[in-house]
Amino acid sequence: MRTPQPADTADTGAADLEHVIEVGGLRQRYGDFEAVRGVSFTVARGEIFALLGTNGAGKTTTMEVLEGFAPATDGTVRVLGLDPVGQRRALRPRVGIMLQEGGFLGDLTVAETVDLWKGLSEDAGRPVTLSGAELPGRLTLMGWTKGADRRTMGVLELVGLESKARTRVKQLSGGQKRRLDLALAVLSAPEVLFLDEPTTGMDPEARRATWKVIEDLRARGTTVLLTTHYLEEAERLADRLAIMHEGRIHTYGTVGEVVAGSGDLVSFRLSGTTRSYDELPILNGAAPALTYAGGGTEVSYTLTGEGADTRAHAALSPLLAWADGNGETLGQLTVRRGTLEDAFMRVLGETP
Amino acid sequence: MRTDVLHAVRLARLDLTLVARNTTVLFNVLLMPLLMAWLFTQAQGGVSVAGVPGPVYVLTGVPGLMLGFAVFINLVNSYTSRREELVLKRLRGGQPSAAAVLGGSALGALALFLGQVALLGVWIRRSEGVLPSNVPLLVLAAFLGVVLFALFAAAFSAITPNAEMAQITVLPVILIMMVGSPIAFPAGEMPGPLGTISNLLPVTPIVKIMRSAYLGADHFSSGGGALSTLEQWTGALPSLGLLLAWIVAGALLARWLFRWEPRRG
């Protein structure tokens, strides 16, 4: 197991695999503001890689450079070995893009939107297996409504929008628009899929259905780069992930590696609010964090370093000895492994 | 190249579909210029301008006005609203090239404009009994006019913050086109430097070429004498030169100003 490391210039450990996405020393500046400050990572074929971070962390900017919306201010960027800006025409048929928001013509129906996109896309050279029941055209009070062919209906069934085929896009909910966006992104069976916050605004059922679609795409060999605010989503989907903050990658690796890097958490409660750091023990080199609340003192230790399997055990003996020796009761004593949220909060410089 | 043309045609069809579904746009783009044409002909009824009956003079100049409505206003609206709603960004993120995305909308506007010119032709034929003399020159001027105002629309969309504001940003251009170009009376009849300015306005060469091509007469100057087909083409050269100069200026402006996405922050 590799230890997660600050990955601004780090190797990803995937050198033996084909790197579908390569980012090296990426910097992106808008005027005086540097949105991305030297980011490097690679994504292997068939891998789902998640970029996590708060708003303004630089996730979407990184994504947009990879999508070819803007040339990099500095650094190198390659997708399928191609420059997303300079070799746009060769690259575009091979990638699918799900924007963070918007981009629809509200007066078109859902089926018309897919049809339009189909007419503007050529397949990525991979078999398109999407197929559903043909939707016939029909006469309504608003005039003749075009039907939809099997492929259009197939992709709408994939994202659960087949019943909305004749609905104008402006009448869809936010979550339904996200699903339509996903339909457009996967329509031409792309080799690489960029998903910018794909499940924002979706209800839990639609979110899980979307995860299933993404997992199925991975099973078919599609490489996915996604950004998300949902840690649960990253934990469920990502083979590897990176946590960005203020334009930099602070930690990356598999979920297990990132979580292991966040350490184990020991917490308990002491009576009284006059406790100080000096009277509490140092455990495995970790100093306590104190919070005064509810007439007591919440104490927590984050145990990091070597011996991930035994470090909590090693810390408990001296802690219990300290409690016995000082006549203290460790209320609500809890020992648990770190979570992705702990790792995330740690990057943000906060304690959970 | 073939793919670009296919994409542009699909996007042009899309634009025409959306115009047909929006009654406000339909009125502004199609009916408003025809209504104004009718009002102009009423004002010019019974008089002769540059050797032709007033209504004929006005109706052969109205395409200049139609360019303002069917092309300029329509495309400023379209480019601005699609930029703000991230439609342009989505299209740019897909397979169509930038030229196909912008050209597709311009192609839709060209179809609208040519349709209006054809309607105008029917009107002139029925009311005044005049048929167009030089259709190729007429179509060339129409095409170049659409190219010019599509480029202007791309540039003006950049200084238009949203679709609602589009009516305001295009207003000065429309007013100048209505007052300064030879739609209802010859450009040279304006006093002093105004006549010179009027002759240099972007819509003036379009109107001069279209009117001369329609009537088979010299309306490049204020003469009005009959011209052979060859003379119409040679007579049109200075106007075509001016028009091409405006197209180059429009292209530079569009390239400099046009934005695919809303401003950040």
Interface residues (C-beta under 8 A of the other chain):
Chain A: Y30 E67 G68 F69 R89 R92 P93 I97 L99 E101 G102 G103 F104 L105 G106 D107 L108 L116 W117 G119 L120 S121 E122
Chain B: T3 H7 R10 L11 L14 T17 L18 R21 N22 R82 E85 L86 V87 K89 R90 L91 R92 G93 G94 Q95 P96 S97 W260 E261 R264
